[in-house]
Amino acid sequence: MSQANSKPVSARVLDAAIAWQLCLDCGNGSEVEQAEFAKWYAASEEHARAWLQLGMLDHRFSTASVPARNALLKARDSAHHRMRKIGSGLASLALVVGLTLLVGKNHLPIDYWMADQRTATGEQRVVTLADGTRLNLNTHSAVDVRFDETTRLIVLYEGEIMVQTGHNDARPFIVKTRDGSLRALGTRFMVKREDDGTRLSVLQSRVAAHPEHSADETVYAEGQQVVMHRDGLGQRLALNPGADAWTRGMLVLDNVRLSDMVSELNRYRRGHLGVDPDVADLRITGSFPLNNIELALNALLPTLPVQITQRTPWWVTVSGKPEAR
């Protein structure tokens, strides 16, 4: 595989590629589904790269991948398990490890699968640590907890967390990501891994941000947010209203582009959830449930000139109504 084709792909695109592979491998894909796949494949160079990487994985792990896909197809037919697991047994583990090695460390890393605490896509969890700290893990998140005599350290590999630090513990509390470290100077804040950096949102008191390749540390106060990169910090911004609503199972939006809303909802489901360009810039305000994406999407219908099209369980598109185009 060339260097360009081995470039890592995002977890979201890889999820969509795996979903399409399962759909097409089952042997009963309709002409509509095949046309939708062709449209997805041609829409982005990253889509094509992800599909090529899956094909190379099949070649390298042919013995393991067939049983793994069969397990996945069986799981797909169960509503309870369809969105909760990639497969079972050693064959599925081989497939997961193969994907990890093939698509790169920064996307679906082996650290995610080996983390002390992790959540699946669409899952949220609350963990109480030994010092009394309350840790909320959002969808598809993974952390290691490394407490010792001198430091309370959380390593965030993937996803998003909210931290409410425990009291009466003199050890510094630090959250570390690939982009740097965040030192708590108070009680409650959120940390989110994004494609281009790490987003810090301070809900209470203060947090000090220290980029990986910088000698400086900058303090952010309650109600502020910033994106930290390895070599510096982005603009200091006001925190969005309802930024922590995900901890209560809700997505709260105020005059947000429809495409941004759909992108956020897509974090909570497997497969592809997209929006057509002709309606991408429509604005939306409201509160939407994160534990029922179908209900959240249907809530758009009374207020926006859109329709929801589901080609397969993994492929859903928000598009303009025919009469509105």
Secondary structure, DSSP 8 states (H G I E B T S, - for coil): --TTTTS---HHHHHHHHHHHHHHHTS---HHHHHHHHHHHHH-HHHHHHHHHHHHHHHHTHHHHHHHHHHHHHHHT-TTTTTT-S--HHHHHHHHHHHHHHH-TTSS-HHHHH-SEE--TT--EEEE-TTS-EEEE-TT-EEEEEE-SS-EEEEEEESEEEEE--SS--S-EEEEETTEEEEESSSEEEEEEETTEEEEEEEESEEEEEETT-S--EEEETTEEEEEETTEE---EE--TTTTGGGGTEEEEEEEEHHHHHHHHGGGSSSEEEE-GGGTT-EEEEEEESS-HHHHHHTTTTTSSEEEEEEETTEEEEEE-GGG-
